[in-house]
């Protein structure tokens, strides 16, 4: 049986969900299994970071953090599901994820290099992952971007 891994860029997924589906509730375990089709889903990795909190969090910051914490906690309970968290940095008035792309790329490269999977299904629109995808392909692991 073909073993597949699903790698989900949480920030990308949430933006797409909000833009096209108005923040629809999505069962990520079911989605992962659907994306794998006839393949055996070895693992799903979900990459994200917790929301920013200032030194003295505002009520809105606390609420956002608590909501994300509940979401991440629920994901961690799912079968063959792992959450990989980076951190959210603040640069001026902008926020940027730190460490998420590296974790994503390392996991894809590790799974591919060790031949733990036969196929990688990637839910992302980030071109930063292209080198990891190319490496997976060089290892003989086909990738499917959805």
N, CA, C and O atoms as a DFTB+ gen file, in Angstrom:
584 C
 N C O
     1  1       0.845      -1.193       0.000
     2  2       0.000       0.000       0.000
     3  2       0.888       1.254       0.000
     4  3       1.931       1.294       0.653
     5  1       0.459       2.247      -0.730
     6  2       1.192       3.514      -0.825
     7  2       0.993       4.308       0.467
     8  3      -0.133       4.559       0.896
     9  1       2.127       4.699       1.080
    10  2       2.088       5.487       2.320
    11  2       2.223       6.973       1.974
    12  3       3.129       7.377       1.246
    13  1       1.312       7.763       2.508
    14  2       1.321       9.199       2.205
    15  2       1.399      10.019       3.488
    16  3       0.951       9.599       4.555
    17  1       1.979      11.191       3.341
    18  2       1.991      12.178       4.418
    19  2       1.301      13.426       3.892
    20  3       1.478      13.813       2.737
    21  1       0.515      14.046       4.754
    22  2      -0.140      15.308       4.417
    23  2       0.548      16.387       5.250
    24  3       0.662      16.261       6.470
    25  1       1.001      17.439       4.587
    26  2       1.652      18.554       5.262
    27  2       0.810      19.801       5.011
    28  3       0.660      20.237       3.870
    29  1       0.262      20.371       6.081
    30  2      -0.663      21.492       5.959
    31  2      -0.028      22.752       6.547
    32  3       0.322      22.794       7.726
    33  1       0.112      23.759       5.718
    34  2       0.543      25.085       6.165
    35  2      -0.701      25.758       6.744
    36  3      -1.557      26.243       6.005
    37  1      -0.789      25.781       8.076
    38  2      -1.985      26.274       8.752
    39  2      -2.343      27.704       8.408
    40  3      -3.518      28.014       8.210
    41  1      -1.347      28.590       8.332
    42  2      -1.619      29.982       7.995
    43  2      -2.252      30.107       6.620
    44  3      -3.215      30.851       6.437
    45  1      -1.712      29.380       5.659
    46  2      -2.251      29.373       4.298
    47  2      -3.660      28.794       4.284
    48  3      -4.573      29.368       3.692
    49  1      -3.824      27.654       4.942
    50  2      -5.126      26.996       4.965
    51  2      -6.199      27.904       5.550
    52  3      -7.296      28.000       5.000
    53  1      -5.892      28.568       6.655
    54  2      -6.876      29.443       7.294
    55  2      -7.231      30.645       6.414
    56  3      -8.385      31.071       6.381
    57  1      -6.239      31.191       5.700
    58  2      -6.515      32.313       4.790
    59  2      -7.427      31.889       3.647
    60  3      -8.379      32.593       3.307
    61  1      -7.132      30.742       3.060
    62  2      -7.946      30.239       1.946
    63  2      -9.361      29.910       2.432
    64  3     -10.343      30.214       1.755
    65  1      -9.453      29.296       3.594
    66  2     -10.759      28.955       4.154
    67  2     -11.582      30.227       4.383
    68  3     -12.769      30.272       4.060
    69  1     -10.955      31.235       4.931
    70  2     -11.666      32.497       5.201
    71  2     -12.083      33.180       3.892
    72  3     -13.215      33.647       3.762
    73  1     -11.163      33.233       2.933
    74  2     -11.419      33.940       1.671
    75  2     -12.524      33.283       0.845
    76  3     -13.393      33.971       0.309
    77  1     -12.491      31.961       0.743
    78  2     -13.420      31.274      -0.152
    79  2     -14.614      30.623       0.541
    80  3     -15.636      30.367      -0.095
    81  1     -14.489      30.355       1.840
    82  2     -15.547      29.609       2.513
    83  2     -16.052      30.281       3.780
    84  3     -16.843      29.689       4.515
    85  1     -15.610      31.510       4.052
    86  2     -16.110      32.251       5.210
    87  2     -15.825      31.589       6.548
    88  3     -16.664      31.608       7.448
    89  1     -14.649      31.007       6.678
    90  2     -14.236      30.334       7.917
    91  2     -15.094      29.109       8.237
    92  3     -15.500      28.901       9.380
    93  1     -15.357      28.320       7.228
    94  2     -16.140      27.095       7.433
    95  2     -15.414      26.165       8.395
    96  3     -14.185      26.109       8.410
    97  1     -16.181      25.441       9.195
    98  2     -15.590      24.449      10.096
    99  2     -15.138      23.264       9.238
   100  3     -15.921      22.700       8.474
   101  1     -13.870      22.901       9.379
   102  2     -13.311      21.820       8.578
   103  2     -12.739      20.760       9.514
   104  3     -11.965      21.064      10.421
   105  1     -13.126      19.532       9.281
   106  2     -12.565      18.406      10.013
   107  2     -11.256      18.046       9.298
   108  3     -11.274      17.420       8.238
   109  1     -10.128      18.444       9.884
   110  2      -8.840      18.251       9.223
   111  2      -8.429      16.789       9.124
   112  3      -7.655      16.427       8.237
   113  1      -8.930      15.949      10.013
   114  2      -8.654      14.522       9.904
   115  2      -9.366      13.946       8.684
   116  3      -8.767      13.206       7.903
   117  1     -10.642      14.285       8.521
   118  2     -11.385      13.817       7.343
   119  2     -10.775      14.372       6.067
   120  3     -10.621      13.650       5.082
   121  1     -10.424      15.665       6.082
   122  2      -9.804      16.268       4.903
   123  2      -8.518      15.531       4.541
   124  3      -8.282      15.225       3.372
   125  1      -7.694      15.250       5.535
   126  2      -6.433      14.536       5.290
   127  2      -6.689      13.173       4.667
   128  3      -6.012      12.776       3.719
   129  1      -7.664      12.465       5.204
   130  2      -7.978      11.139       4.665
   131  2      -8.519      11.223       3.241
   132  3      -8.193      10.385       2.400
   133  1      -9.341      12.229       2.970
   134  2      -9.864      12.426       1.611
   135  2      -8.727      12.737       0.645
   136  3      -8.674      12.194      -0.458
   137  1      -7.815      13.618       1.067
   138  2      -6.683      13.977       0.205
   139  2      -5.806      12.768      -0.113
   140  3      -5.222      12.687      -1.194
   141  1      -5.715      11.836       0.823
   142  2      -4.894      10.639       0.607
   143  2      -5.562       9.631      -0.325
   144  3      -4.893       8.787      -0.919
   145  1      -6.865       9.725      -0.445
   146  2      -7.572       8.801      -1.330
   147  2      -7.345       7.360      -0.919
   148  3      -7.615       6.986       0.222
   149  1      -6.848       6.544      -1.850
   150  2      -6.609       5.121      -1.594
   151  2      -5.308       4.869      -0.839
   152  3      -5.048       3.741      -0.419
   153  1      -4.496       5.895      -0.663
   154  2      -3.222       5.741       0.048
   155  2      -3.449       5.602       1.550
   156  3      -4.458       6.066       2.082
   157  1      -2.511       4.965       2.216
   158  2      -2.512       4.898       3.678
   159  2      -1.924       6.209       4.202
   160  3      -0.792       6.563       3.871
   161  1      -2.687       6.914       5.007
   162  2      -2.187       8.179       5.574
   163  2      -1.299       7.847       6.762
   164  3      -1.780       7.509       7.844
   165  1      -0.016       7.948       6.544
   166  2       0.948       7.664       7.596
   167  2       0.895       8.733       8.686
   168  3       0.902       8.425       9.878
   169  1       0.842       9.997       8.254
   170  2       0.869      11.108       9.204
   171  2       0.339      12.359       8.522
   172  3       0.444      12.520       7.307
   173  1      -0.231      13.240       9.334
   174  2      -0.544      14.597       8.892
   175  2       0.205      15.534       9.818
   176  3       0.125      15.418      11.041
   177  1       0.928      16.456       9.225
   178  2       1.594      17.517       9.972
   179  2       0.831      18.811       9.730
   180  3       0.477      19.139       8.598
   181  1       0.586      19.533      10.803
   182  2      -0.083      20.834      10.717
   183  2       0.881      21.866      11.280
   184  3       1.285      21.781      12.440
   185  1       1.248      22.845      10.452
   186  2       2.240      23.861      10.818
   187  2       1.552      25.205      11.047
   188  3       0.759      25.662      10.223
   189  1       1.864      25.816      12.161
   190  2       1.261      27.114      12.477
   191  2       2.030      27.742      13.631
   192  3       3.091      27.252      14.017
   193  1       1.508      28.801      14.166
   194  2       2.064      29.415      15.364
   195  2       0.925      30.027      16.155
   196  3      -0.152      30.299      15.625
   197  1       1.183      30.233      17.417
   198  2       0.184      30.831      18.286
   199  2       0.102      32.325      17.987
   200  3       1.074      32.910      17.510
   201  1      -1.042      32.948      18.259
   202  2      -1.183      34.388      18.012
   203  2      -0.251      35.208      18.906
   204  3       0.175      34.767      19.974
   205  1       0.042      36.389      18.438
   206  2       0.904      37.307      19.186
   207  2       0.197      37.762      20.456
   208  3      -1.008      38.012      20.468
   209  1       0.982      37.860      21.518
   210  2       0.481      38.450      22.755
   211  2       1.503      39.476      23.224
   212  3       2.696      39.187      23.317
   213  1       1.027      40.661      23.513
   214  2       1.903      41.707      24.028
   215  2       2.262      41.391      25.476
   216  3       1.733      40.442      26.055
   217  1       3.159      42.182      26.063
   218  2       3.581      41.984      27.448
   219  2       2.408      41.910      28.406
   220  3       2.379      41.063      29.299
   221  1       1.458      42.778      28.225
   222  2       0.192      42.729      28.971
   223  2      -0.888      42.533      27.915
   224  3      -1.336      43.489      27.282
   225  1      -1.303      41.263      27.734
   226  2      -2.238      40.963      26.647
   227  2      -3.568      41.707      26.788
   228  3      -4.120      41.845      27.880
   229  1      -4.049      42.169      25.660
   230  2      -5.364      42.798      25.617
   231  2      -6.419      41.701      25.715
   232  3      -6.105      40.531      25.496
   233  1      -7.654      42.051      26.036
   234  2      -8.711      41.026      26.055
   235  2      -8.836      40.302      24.704
   236  3      -9.069      39.094      24.667
   237  1      -8.681      41.036      23.607
   238  2      -8.764      40.422      22.280
   239  2      -7.599      39.452      22.060
   240  3      -7.794      38.366      21.513
   241  1      -6.388      39.836      22.483
   242  2      -5.234      38.945      22.344
   243  2      -5.437      37.671      23.162
   244  3      -5.125      36.574      22.698
   245  1      -5.957      37.818      24.368
   246  2      -6.212      36.650      25.220
   247  2      -7.245      35.721      24.581
   248  3      -7.099      34.499      24.609
   249  1      -8.287      36.317      24.008
   250  2      -9.339      35.519      23.380
   251  2      -8.789      34.762      22.167
   252  3      -9.042      33.569      22.004
   253  1      -8.037      35.466      21.323
   254  2      -7.453      34.821      20.145
   255  2      -6.517      33.682      20.547
   256  3      -6.522      32.617      19.931
   257  1      -5.718      33.916      21.580
   258  2      -4.776      32.904      22.045
   259  2      -5.532      31.684      22.582
   260  3      -5.190      30.547      22.260
   261  1      -6.554      31.927      23.398
   262  2      -7.330      30.828      23.980
   263  2      -8.021      30.004      22.892
   264  3      -8.052      28.776      22.969
   265  1      -8.570      30.669      21.890
   266  2      -9.228      29.959      20.785
   267  2      -8.236      29.092      20.023
   268  3      -8.523      27.935      19.715
   269  1      -7.071      29.650      19.720
   270  2      -6.051      28.891      18.978
   271  2      -5.538      27.737      19.835
   272  3      -5.289      26.647      19.320
   273  1      -5.380      27.967      21.125
   274  2      -4.912      26.914      22.030
   275  2      -5.884      25.729      22.021
   276  3      -5.458      24.576      21.955
   277  1      -7.185      26.012      22.087
   278  2      -8.186      24.944      22.045
   279  2      -8.114      24.184      20.712
   280  3      -8.193      22.956      20.679
   281  1      -7.966      24.925      19.636
   282  2      -7.872      24.327      18.302
   283  2      -6.648      23.405      18.217
   284  3      -6.766      22.260      17.778
   285  1      -5.497      23.890      18.626
   286  2      -4.254      23.113      18.566
   287  2      -4.355      21.882      19.468
   288  3      -3.919      20.795      19.090
   289  1      -4.926      22.054      20.649
   290  2      -5.100      20.937      21.573
   291  2      -5.971      19.851      20.950
   292  3      -5.678      18.663      21.085
   293  1      -7.035      20.257      20.270
   294  2      -7.916      19.290      19.602
   295  2      -7.175      18.562      18.480
   296  3      -7.328      17.351      18.325
   297  1      -6.381      19.283      17.705
   298  2      -5.621      18.652      16.623
   299  2      -4.648      17.609      17.163
   300  3      -4.478      16.540      16.576
   301  1      -4.019      17.927      18.273
   302  2      -3.020      17.009      18.847
   303  2      -3.639      15.685      19.297
   304  3      -2.922      14.703      19.484
   305  1      -4.943      15.649      19.471
   306  2      -5.621      14.429      19.899
   307  2      -6.008      13.527      18.730
   308  3      -6.421      12.385      18.931
   309  1      -5.874      14.044      17.511
   310  2      -6.281      13.272      16.339
   311  2      -5.272      12.173      16.026
   312  3      -4.079      12.302      16.299
   313  1      -5.779      11.096      15.451
   314  2      -4.961       9.938      15.109
   315  2      -3.936      10.274      14.014
   316  3      -4.283      10.820      12.967
   317  1      -2.679       9.936      14.279
   318  2      -1.561      10.159      13.336
   319  2      -1.537      11.610      12.832
   320  3      -1.457      11.877      11.633
   321  1      -1.609      12.506      13.775
   322  2      -1.640      13.944      13.501
   323  2      -0.627      14.611      14.415
   324  3      -0.631      14.378      15.624
   325  1       0.232      15.428      13.852
   326  2       1.207      16.154      14.662
   327  2       1.142      17.633      14.335
   328  3       1.002      18.029      13.178
   329  1       1.246      18.434      15.373
   330  2       1.242      19.886      15.220
   331  2       2.673      20.374      15.407
   332  3       3.343      20.013      16.374
   333  1       3.124      21.190      14.480
   334  2       4.455      21.777      14.541
   335  2       4.271      23.286      14.665
   336  3       3.775      23.938      13.746
   337  1       4.671      23.827      15.798
   338  2       4.483      25.261      16.028
   339  2       5.790      26.036      15.921
   340  3       6.820      25.658      16.480
   341  1       5.701      27.126      15.186
   342  2       6.763      28.116      15.180
   343  2       6.345      29.194      16.161
   344  3       5.602      28.933      17.106
   345  1       6.820      30.389      15.934
   346  2       6.392      31.503      16.781
   347  2       6.058      32.684      15.888
   348  3       6.522      32.774      14.751
   349  1       5.258      33.577      16.414
   350  2       4.861      34.759      15.671
   351  2       5.687      35.931      16.169
   352  3       5.637      36.288      17.347
   353  1       6.441      36.519      15.269
   354  2       7.261      37.675      15.616
   355  2       6.609      38.954      15.134
   356  3       5.850      38.955      14.165
   357  1       6.911      40.034      15.816
   358  2       6.372      41.332      15.428
   359  2       7.523      42.187      14.923
   360  3       8.540      42.355      15.596
   361  1       7.338      42.719      13.731
   362  2       8.343      43.568      13.102
   363  2       7.634      44.863      12.732
   364  3       6.941      44.937      11.717
   365  1       7.818      45.885      13.568
   366  2       7.068      47.123      13.379
   367  2       5.610      46.856      13.668
   368  3       5.257      46.395      14.753
   369  1       4.764      47.147      12.699
   370  2       3.334      46.876      12.886
   371  2       2.916      45.578      12.198
   372  3       1.738      45.219      12.204
   373  1       3.876      44.878      11.608
   374  2       3.592      43.630      10.899
   375  2       3.965      42.424      11.745
   376  3       4.811      42.503      12.635
   377  1       3.322      41.318      11.449
   378  2       3.606      40.057      12.117
   379  2       4.129      39.074      11.085
   380  3       3.698      39.086       9.932
   381  1       5.064      38.218      11.505
   382  2       5.561      37.189      10.603
   383  2       5.863      35.922      11.389
   384  3       6.332      35.960      12.526
   385  1       5.575      34.789      10.734
   386  2       5.850      33.510      11.352
   387  2       7.345      33.234      11.300
   388  3       8.016      33.551      10.318
   389  1       7.845      32.648      12.356
   390  2       9.250      32.266      12.431
   391  2       9.333      30.772      12.730
   392  3       8.669      30.270      13.637
   393  1      10.152      30.078      11.960
   394  2      10.398      28.666      12.210
   395  2       9.399      27.707      11.595
   396  3       9.610      26.496      11.638
   397  1       8.328      28.208      11.029
   398  2       7.303      27.326      10.459
   399  2       7.806      26.707       9.151
   400  3       7.731      25.491       8.972
   401  1       8.310      27.524       8.253
   402  2       8.776      27.028       6.955
   403  2       9.917      26.030       7.114
   404  3       9.979      25.035       6.393
   405  1      10.815      26.293       8.050
   406  2      11.948      25.386       8.274
   407  2      11.457      24.026       8.754
   408  3      11.923      22.990       8.277
   409  1      10.526      24.028       9.688
   410  2       9.986      22.760      10.186
   411  2       9.310      21.976       9.051
   412  3       9.487      20.765       8.925
   413  1       8.542      22.687       8.238
   414  2       7.850      22.076       7.103
   415  2       8.872      21.418       6.166
   416  3       8.749      20.241       5.827
   417  1       9.870      22.186       5.759
   418  2      10.883      21.681       4.831
   419  2      11.668      20.509       5.395
   420  3      11.934      19.539       4.687
   421  1      12.041      20.594       6.669
   422  2      12.794      19.504       7.298
   423  2      11.972      18.228       7.379
   424  3      12.484      17.141       7.110
   425  1      10.710      18.349       7.746
   426  2       9.865      17.156       7.830
   427  2       9.709      16.496       6.466
   428  3       9.816      15.275       6.350
   429  1       9.459      17.293       5.439
   430  2       9.307      16.736       4.095
   431  2      10.607      16.068       3.640
   432  3      10.580      14.971       3.081
   433  1      11.731      16.724       3.879
   434  2      13.018      16.153       3.476
   435  2      13.323      14.870       4.256
   436  3      13.783      13.886       3.676
   437  1      13.071      14.878       5.559
   438  2      13.340      13.704       6.393
   439  2      12.485      12.509       5.967
   440  3      12.999      11.404       5.797
   441  1      11.180      12.733       5.796
   442  2      10.285      11.651       5.376
   443  2      10.702      11.086       4.024
   444  3      10.637       9.878       3.800
   445  1      11.130      11.966       3.127
   446  2      11.515      11.555       1.774
   447  2      12.846      10.819       1.772
   448  3      12.980       9.765       1.150
   449  1      13.824      11.377       2.467
   450  2      15.163      10.808       2.491
   451  2      15.168       9.421       3.131
   452  3      15.890       8.528       2.688
   453  1      14.367       9.249       4.162
   454  2      14.308       7.969       4.874
   455  2      13.326       6.988       4.241
   456  3      13.149       5.872       4.728
   457  1      12.694       7.412       3.156
   458  2      11.723       6.566       2.430
   459  2      10.590       6.093       3.348
   460  3      10.094       4.974       3.217
   461  1      10.192       6.965       4.277
   462  2       9.084       6.631       5.168
   463  2       7.738       6.780       4.471
   464  3       6.736       6.216       4.912
   465  1       7.721       7.545       3.375
   466  2       6.500       7.763       2.611
   467  2       6.754       7.469       1.143
   468  3       7.894       7.436       0.679
   469  1       5.657       7.255       0.426
   470  2       5.727       7.052      -1.023
   471  2       5.159       8.253      -1.772
   472  3       5.326       8.377      -2.985
   473  1       4.481       9.141      -1.029
   474  2       3.825      10.294      -1.637
   475  2       3.654      11.376      -0.575
   476  3       3.380      11.080       0.588
   477  1       3.819      12.630      -0.987
   478  2       3.593      13.767      -0.077
   479  2       2.487      14.641      -0.656
   480  3       2.513      15.002      -1.833
   481  1       1.523      14.971       0.185
   482  2       0.418      15.840      -0.216
   483  2       0.591      17.142       0.552
   484  3       0.571      17.158       1.783
   485  1       0.759      18.227      -0.184
   486  2       1.112      19.506       0.417
   487  2      -0.025      20.500       0.252
   488  3      -0.502      20.747      -0.856
   489  1      -0.450      21.065       1.375
   490  2      -1.490      22.091       1.376
   491  2      -0.802      23.394       1.731
   492  3      -0.667      23.752       2.901
   493  1      -0.373      24.093       0.695
   494  2       0.344      25.347       0.889
   495  2       0.445      26.088      -0.432
   496  3       0.342      25.497      -1.507
   497  1       0.645      27.376      -0.331
   498  2       0.874      28.189      -1.515
   499  2       2.198      28.919      -1.405
   500  3       2.445      29.879      -2.135
   501  1       3.048      28.471      -0.499
   502  2       4.300      29.156      -0.185
   503  2       5.433      28.633      -1.062
   504  3       5.743      27.442      -1.031
   505  1       6.042      29.503      -1.832
   506  2       7.147      29.094      -2.697
   507  2       8.426      28.798      -1.912
   508  3       9.380      28.261      -2.475
   509  1       8.460      29.136      -0.630
   510  2       9.634      28.819       0.195
   511  2       9.842      27.307       0.304
   512  3      10.941      26.860       0.634
   513  1       8.812      26.525       0.036
   514  2       8.912      25.077       0.166
   515  2       9.438      24.407      -1.105
   516  3       9.654      23.195      -1.116
   517  1       9.645      25.168      -2.161
   518  2      10.074      24.587      -3.438
   519  2      11.349      23.753      -3.292
   520  3      11.391      22.645      -3.825
   521  1      12.395      24.228      -2.596
   522  2      13.590      23.377      -2.467
   523  2      13.308      22.037      -1.778
   524  3      13.855      21.011      -2.182
   525  1      12.473      22.036      -0.758
   526  2      12.136      20.779      -0.071
   527  2      11.335      19.868      -0.989
   528  3      11.534      18.653      -0.987
   529  1      10.436      20.443      -1.769
   530  2       9.645      19.658      -2.723
   531  2      10.567      19.070      -3.786
   532  3      10.427      17.901      -4.147
   533  1      11.501      19.863      -4.289
   534  2      12.457      19.361      -5.280
   535  2      13.297      18.224      -4.704
   536  3      13.565      17.236      -5.387
   537  1      13.709      18.368      -3.447
   538  2      14.496      17.316      -2.806
   539  2      13.661      16.037      -2.681
   540  3      14.157      14.944      -2.953
   541  1      12.407      16.170      -2.274
   542  2      11.531      15.003      -2.166
   543  2      11.422      14.308      -3.519
   544  3      11.492      13.082      -3.606
   545  1      11.249      15.099      -4.569
   546  2      11.158      14.525      -5.917
   547  2      12.450      13.813      -6.310
   548  3      12.407      12.752      -6.934
   549  1      13.600      14.390      -5.950
   550  2      14.892      13.748      -6.230
   551  2      15.029      12.425      -5.484
   552  3      15.709      11.512      -5.953
   553  1      14.384      12.322      -4.321
   554  2      14.398      11.084      -3.530
   555  2      13.391      10.069      -4.063
   556  3      13.272       8.965      -3.532
   557  1      12.666      10.449      -5.118
   558  2      11.681       9.547      -5.714
   559  2      10.307       9.650      -5.103
   560  3       9.457       8.788      -5.326
   561  1      10.079      10.703      -4.329
   562  2       8.778      10.889      -3.671
   563  2       7.977      11.914      -4.459
   564  3       8.333      13.092      -4.473
   565  1       6.908      11.491      -5.112
   566  2       6.076      12.476      -5.819
   567  2       5.325      13.339      -4.832
   568  3       4.904      12.871      -3.774
   569  1       5.159      14.598      -5.181
   570  2       4.436      15.529      -4.337
   571  2       3.206      16.015      -5.084
   572  3       3.211      16.176      -6.304
   573  1       2.167      16.240      -4.321
   574  2       0.909      16.745      -4.873
   575  2       0.564      17.984      -4.080
   576  3       0.365      17.909      -2.868
   577  1       0.491      19.122      -4.744
   578  2       0.141      20.373      -4.070
   579  2      -1.345      20.632      -4.271
   580  3      -1.833      20.681      -5.400
   581  1      -2.060      20.798      -3.158
   582  2      -3.500      21.075      -3.230
   583  2      -3.818      22.397      -2.570
   584  3      -4.979      22.803      -2.530
